[in-house]
Amino acid sequence: MDFTPFKINLFVFAKLPSAYLCGVRAKEITPDFCKVSVRYRWINQNPFRSMYFAVQAMAAELSTGSLVMMYIKTSQRNVSMLVASSKSSFSKKATGTITFICSDGQMVSETIQKAIVTGEPQTMWLKSIGTNEDDIIVSEMEFEWTVKAKP
């Protein structure tokens, strides 16, 4: 799979239908970063008239996981990936369109290469920052990804 926003969104539709129904969409991916956005709507609301935290987590995770998948594909090796843990903080109500950006592409590349060279599982903490339409941070999420090269 080439890593374009369109193909990532097809993947989300096929493999993560709840994220797709909630409006999570990849907008841009480069070797350095991935941008994912989601718009506050009825389907993804909480009782406090803002976006449910789990929807934000789906968008944030996709921004980190897409980079991991892209670099695994680029390596042309069989590498497994798994979220081992996560952390999050919320600083403002999430309304309107929230955009999550993970800018840890270089770390992903280096960690996957290290897993391939050493044959040992590697972990990395990838951060995704969610901002609203006024570029105000509404949430920050970190995911600990584990990658392991398969023989």
N, C-alpha and C positions, 0 to 999 in steps of 0.2 A: 504494500500500500504506500503510495506517495503520500507524504504528509502535507496535505492542504487542508484548509478549514472545511471545505466541502466534504472531503473524504472522512475527516474526523467526525463531522456531524452525521454522516451516514453510519459510521461506527456507533455513535451514541444512539441513533435511532434503532439500530439492530440489537445492540448489546446492553444499552442502559436506557430502556424506554421511559422509566420514571424521570430521569434527568431531561430527556427530550421533551416529554409532555410538560414539564415545569418551565421549559424555555431556555435551558442551558445550551449555548451555542459557541463553538470556536470561531474566533474572528480573524486571528492571525497567528502564524507560527514561523519562527526563524530558528537558526541554530542557537541563538542567544536567549530567546524568550517565547512564551506562548501567552496569548490574550484570549480570554473567554468571558462572555458576558451573559447576563440574565436580567430580564425586565420583571419588575414587580407586577404581578397579576393576581387575579382571584385564585388561580390554581396553586400558587406558591406562597400564599399569605399565612400569617399567624394571627391570633386573635387581637394583636396590638397594632394592626394596620401597617405592618412592615413585612419584609420577606422572612420566611421561616429559615432558621439557622441551617437546617439540613440542606436546603436548596443552595445556600451560599457555599456550604461544604462541598456539594457535588460540583459546582462550578470551579471552586478553588482546586479541588483534587484533579479535575480534568486538565487544568492549566499545568499542573506538575506532571501528571501521568502521561500527557501527550508528548512532552519532552523526553520522558523515559522511553516511551514506545518508539519515538523517532530515532533516538540514538541506538536502541537495540536493533532496529531495522537497518540502520546505516552500518552497524558492525558486521552484518551478515552472519551472525552467530546465534545459536539458540540460548537465549538468556531469559530466565524467569524473573518476574517482578511482583512485589507484594508490598502493600502498605502495612507496616508493623505498628505504627502508632501515629497519633496526631495531636496537635494543640491548636487552640483557637482563642481569639479575643475579639470582642465586639465593642465598638466605640460610638456608633451612631446608628439610628434607625436606617434600615436598608429599604429605600423607596426609589422609584424610578429605575433606571438602568444601572446595574452594578457591574463593573468590569474588574475581572481578576487577572493579574499579570504575575507570572512566574518568570524571573530573569536569571535563573540558575542553570542555563544551558551548558555553560563551560564545566560546572561541577558535575552535571549529569554525564557529559562526555568522558571526563577523567575517571569517574567512579566506575562506569561500565567497562572502560578499557582496563582498569585495575582488576576488576572481577574476571575479565577474560584472561589476562596475563597470569594472575596468581592462581586462578581456579578456586579461590575462596569467596564466600559470600561477602558482599560489601553493603554498607548502609550509608544513606545520605539524608539530611534534612533539607527539604525543599520548601521555600516560603512563597506564598501567594498573597498579594495584597489587593484587597477589594476597595475600589473607590466608586463614589457616586458620580453623577453628571457634572458636579461642581468640583471634581477632583479632590474631594474630601474622603479620607480613609474611613470606611465604615466597619471593616473587619480585616483581620490578618490571620492567616492559617498556615500552619506548618505540617508537613507530612513526612514521616520517616519511611523512606522507601528502602527495601532490601532487594538487591539484585544478585543473581547467581548464574554464572555460566554453566550450562549443561554440557556434559562430554559429548 
